[in-house]
């Protein structure tokens, strides 16, 4: 099992790797719906992160959590403007 509490540097590394793999977030790409391409991208994140016990299911969960937190923050920003 990996340490669920990450440093800011580790979070930024994860976000930078994720953002460089457009197939995971850019819905306009043809390969966005290609499960094999997305799986390869997620495996690349696991390889580059080098966090023991941080596999595909943990990566998918982390992506979901970060996206949810981002959406919540954007909703707050809209309500405060």
Rosetta blueprint (number, residue, H / E / L):
1 X L
2 X L
3 X L
4 X L
5 X L
6 X L
7 X L
8 X H
9 X H
10 X H
11 X H
12 X H
13 X H
14 X H
15 X H
16 X H
17 X H
18 X H
19 X H
20 X H
21 X L
22 X H
23 X H
24 X H
25 X L
26 X L
27 X L
28 X L
29 X L
30 X H
31 X H
32 X H
33 X H
34 X L
35 X H
36 X H
37 X H
38 X H
39 X H
40 X H
41 X H
42 X H
43 X H
44 X H
45 X H
46 X H
47 X H
48 X H
49 X H
50 X L
51 X L
52 X L
53 X L
54 X L
55 X L
56 X H
57 X H
58 X H
59 X H
60 X H
61 X H
62 X H
63 X H
64 X H
65 X H
66 X H
67 X H
68 X H
69 X H
70 X H
71 X H
72 X H
73 X H
74 X H
75 X H
76 X H
77 X H
78 X H
79 X H
80 X H
81 X L
